[in-house]
Amino acid sequence: MRVLRFDSVQRTAHWANATLFAILMLTALPLYFASIERLVGRHVLIAEIHVWAGVALPIPVLVSLIGPWGARMRQDVRRINRWTEEELRWVLSFGRGHRLMFDKFNPGQKLNAIFVAASIVIMLGTGSILKWFNLFPVSWRTGATFVHDVMTWVIFFAVLGHIALALSHPASLRSMLRGWVTEDWAEQHAPRWLEELGKTGLTQRDPRSDPDTAR
Amino acid sequence: MSEPGGQVAVGRRVFLGLIGLGAAGVVLGAGAQQKIGRVLGSGLASLLPGGDRFQIYSVSDSFPSISPDSYRLSVSGLVERPVTLTLADLEAMPSVSLVRTFQCVTGWRVPGVHWQGVRLGDVLDAVEVKPTAVALAFDSYDGVDTESLTLDQARLPDVIIAYSMLGGPIASEHGGPVRLYVAPMFGYKSLKWLSAIRVVDTVEPGYWEQNGYPANGWLDGSTSPRA
């Protein structure tokens, strides 16, 4: 039995967001490292691409949240926001301690989502100060450079970790590509979510009634 | 702290907390960075993320590569004696040394950068500027970048034609073998790969000025032509 984990709106938003992150990270390399800049040149074009990909960065998440198509996205954002005391204890003990009844997302996945959302705001904010610098005092520009640089490093490691985890968990990766997970998977990795679905009797447990998973 | 059902709004708190941290970094980061630089020394601090480091800008597709032997600087325009100077000619002139913080208009800065070169004013004296002259136009070997200074600005004692930076010959990504260093202004005024100085009767806006940067980019934020 298949269970819908991400609808097409969420998957589109995820991959659009991932594409923008990839463009930003690739164009950041020559902007950050003179040795790479020497190899690729075209500084002005690369800087321009970086800036406009940055300006577009919040669009996928925002568009997926608003409007009638965003119900599932909004529901998941609420899930990511609300933590039980157990989840909090679990993450504070770095995943050791007692066995946790996982929600649709485990606390690590929730933290990743929160971090990505905050990075979008921070990178867009500091990037705007660097781009439209004449609106801000020089010390803010220096501070914005500092924050933008530090966050760049954190984001690189977070994204590489995210990709490594996705590749080592094919069932999770497939749910971001095709939408569904098996009921067995959900029972093992997200039992609280599965239980919730059972209680509310959502039809989406049956893939044939859901256009997203019927293919 | 708890919400109904023993749930806590951790997401919102962490999200807003991270953004708050980012905002604090913008407002206080300049000071924090300076302290880190003082404690670790600029060399070590430059290896850290967000540390003091040059960001390399080039406005053309690649760094021009000019050997020190083939380097030529032409000085022409409204002058009595136009000249073409070699690197050796420049090195033979009286030199000045400066140690300054290199400050980009977009915010990044590198403290304690050592410079050596020839006062631009000395070169102007040697070629004898005509009375009708008002400003200088600078060209770069990259074929794209240009800059301008008024004659008064050009004669400031800390405006130099630099052939040494960071204690050695200027690396090609820093604009070597010879670049302009306009110490009292933001970095974009210090044109890299200097190829020509033309003495002219009007201020010709340079590459960055045509892209919206002020012609008079004083480090204190003033944009008046005062020298």
HADDOCK unambig.tbl for C-alpha pairs under 7 A between the chains (distance, minus, plus):
assign (segid A and resid 32 and name CA) (segid B and resid 55 and name CA) 6.56 0.50 0.50
assign (segid A and resid 34 and name CA) (segid B and resid 56 and name CA) 5.79 0.50 0.50
assign (segid A and resid 38 and name CA) (segid B and resid 62 and name CA) 6.53 0.50 0.50
assign (segid A and resid 38 and name CA) (segid B and resid 63 and name CA) 6.63 0.50 0.50
assign (segid A and resid 41 and name CA) (segid B and resid 61 and name CA) 4.67 0.50 0.50
assign (segid A and resid 41 and name CA) (segid B and resid 62 and name CA) 4.55 0.50 0.50
assign (segid A and resid 42 and name CA) (segid B and resid 60 and name CA) 6.38 0.50 0.50
assign (segid A and resid 42 and name CA) (segid B and resid 61 and name CA) 4.14 0.50 0.50
assign (segid A and resid 42 and name CA) (segid B and resid 62 and name CA) 6.65 0.50 0.50
assign (segid A and resid 43 and name CA) (segid B and resid 57 and name CA) 6.85 0.50 0.50
assign (segid A and resid 43 and name CA) (segid B and resid 58 and name CA) 5.94 0.50 0.50
assign (segid A and resid 43 and name CA) (segid B and resid 59 and name CA) 6.10 0.50 0.50
assign (segid A and resid 43 and name CA) (segid B and resid 61 and name CA) 6.56 0.50 0.50
assign (segid A and resid 44 and name CA) (segid B and resid 59 and name CA) 5.75 0.50 0.50
assign (segid A and resid 80 and name CA) (segid B and resid 11 and name CA) 6.01 0.50 0.50
assign (segid A and resid 81 and name CA) (segid B and resid 9 and name CA) 5.28 0.50 0.50
assign (segid A and resid 81 and name CA) (segid B and resid 10 and name CA) 5.67 0.50 0.50
assign (segid A and resid 81 and name CA) (segid B and resid 11 and name CA) 3.76 0.50 0.50
assign (segid A and resid 81 and name CA) (segid B and resid 12 and name CA) 5.80 0.50 0.50
assign (segid A and resid 82 and name CA) (segid B and resid 7 and name CA) 5.76 0.50 0.50
assign (segid A and resid 82 and name CA) (segid B and resid 8 and name CA) 5.38 0.50 0.50
assign (segid A and resid 82 and name CA) (segid B and resid 9 and name CA) 4.64 0.50 0.50
assign (segid A and resid 82 and name CA) (segid B and resid 10 and name CA) 6.07 0.50 0.50
assign (segid A and resid 82 and name CA) (segid B and resid 11 and name CA) 6.49 0.50 0.50
assign (segid A and resid 83 and name CA) (segid B and resid 7 and name CA) 5.25 0.50 0.50
assign (segid A and resid 83 and name CA) (segid B and resid 8 and name CA) 5.03 0.50 0.50
assign (segid A and resid 83 and name CA) (segid B and resid 9 and name CA) 6.24 0.50 0.50
assign (segid A and resid 83 and name CA) (segid B and resid 10 and name CA) 5.93 0.50 0.50
assign (segid A and resid 84 and name CA) (segid B and resid 6 and name CA) 5.99 0.50 0.50
assign (segid A and resid 84 and name CA) (segid B and resid 7 and name CA) 4.51 0.50 0.50
assign (segid A and resid 84 and name CA) (segid B and resid 8 and name CA) 6.09 0.50 0.50
assign (segid A and resid 85 and name CA) (segid B and resid 6 and name CA) 6.64 0.50 0.50
assign (segid A and resid 85 and name CA) (segid B and resid 7 and name CA) 6.61 0.50 0.50
assign (segid A and resid 114 and name CA) (segid B and resid 11 and name CA) 6.21 0.50 0.50
assign (segid A and resid 114 and name CA) (segid B and resid 15 and name CA) 5.74 0.50 0.50
assign (segid A and resid 115 and name CA) (segid B and resid 15 and name CA) 6.92 0.50 0.50
assign (segid A and resid 118 and name CA) (segid B and resid 15 and name CA) 5.42 0.50 0.50
assign (segid A and resid 118 and name CA) (segid B and resid 18 and name CA) 6.28 0.50 0.50
assign (segid A and resid 118 and name CA) (segid B and resid 19 and name CA) 6.04 0.50 0.50
assign (segid A and resid 122 and name CA) (segid B and resid 19 and name CA) 6.05 0.50 0.50
assign (segid A and resid 122 and name CA) (segid B and resid 22 and name CA) 6.04 0.50 0.50
assign (segid A and resid 130 and name CA) (segid B and resid 106 and name CA) 5.23 0.50 0.50
assign (segid A and resid 133 and name CA) (segid B and resid 106 and name CA) 5.80 0.50 0.50
assign (segid A and resid 138 and name CA) (segid B and resid 107 and name CA) 6.00 0.50 0.50
assign (segid A and resid 139 and name CA) (segid B and resid 30 and name CA) 5.78 0.50 0.50
assign (segid A and resid 140 and name CA) (segid B and resid 26 and name CA) 5.32 0.50 0.50
assign (segid A and resid 140 and name CA) (segid B and resid 27 and name CA) 5.37 0.50 0.50
assign (segid A and resid 141 and name CA) (segid B and resid 106 and name CA) 5.82 0.50 0.50
assign (segid A and resid 141 and name CA) (segid B and resid 107 and name CA) 4.17 0.50 0.50
assign (segid A and resid 142 and name CA) (segid B and resid 30 and name CA) 5.32 0.50 0.50
assign (segid A and resid 142 and name CA) (segid B and resid 107 and name CA) 3.88 0.50 0.50
assign (segid A and resid 142 and name CA) (segid B and resid 108 and name CA) 5.19 0.50 0.50
assign (segid A and resid 143 and name CA) (segid B and resid 25 and name CA) 5.80 0.50 0.50
assign (segid A and resid 143 and name CA) (segid B and resid 26 and name CA) 3.95 0.50 0.50
assign (segid A and resid 143 and name CA) (segid B and resid 27 and name CA) 5.96 0.50 0.50
assign (segid A and resid 143 and name CA) (segid B and resid 28 and name CA) 6.37 0.50 0.50
assign (segid A and resid 143 and name CA) (segid B and resid 29 and name CA) 4.08 0.50 0.50
assign (segid A and resid 143 and name CA) (segid B and resid 30 and name CA) 4.71 0.50 0.50
assign (segid A and resid 144 and name CA) (segid B and resid 26 and name CA) 4.57 0.50 0.50
assign (segid A and resid 145 and name CA) (segid B and resid 107 and name CA) 6.20 0.50 0.50
assign (segid A and resid 145 and name CA) (segid B and resid 108 and name CA) 5.98 0.50 0.50
assign (segid A and resid 146 and name CA) (segid B and resid 29 and name CA) 6.20 0.50 0.50
assign (segid A and resid 146 and name CA) (segid B and resid 50 and name CA) 4.46 0.50 0.50
assign (segid A and resid 147 and name CA) (segid B and resid 22 and name CA) 6.37 0.50 0.50
assign (segid A and resid 147 and name CA) (segid B and resid 25 and name CA) 5.85 0.50 0.50
assign (segid A and resid 147 and name CA) (segid B and resid 26 and name CA) 6.45 0.50 0.50
assign (segid A and resid 147 and name CA) (segid B and resid 50 and name CA) 6.88 0.50 0.50
assign (segid A and resid 149 and name CA) (segid B and resid 49 and name CA) 5.82 0.50 0.50
assign (segid A and resid 149 and name CA) (segid B and resid 50 and name CA) 4.74 0.50 0.50
assign (segid A and resid 150 and name CA) (segid B and resid 49 and name CA) 5.04 0.50 0.50
assign (segid A and resid 150 and name CA) (segid B and resid 50 and name CA) 5.20 0.50 0.50
assign (segid A and resid 153 and name CA) (segid B and resid 49 and name CA) 6.79 0.50 0.50
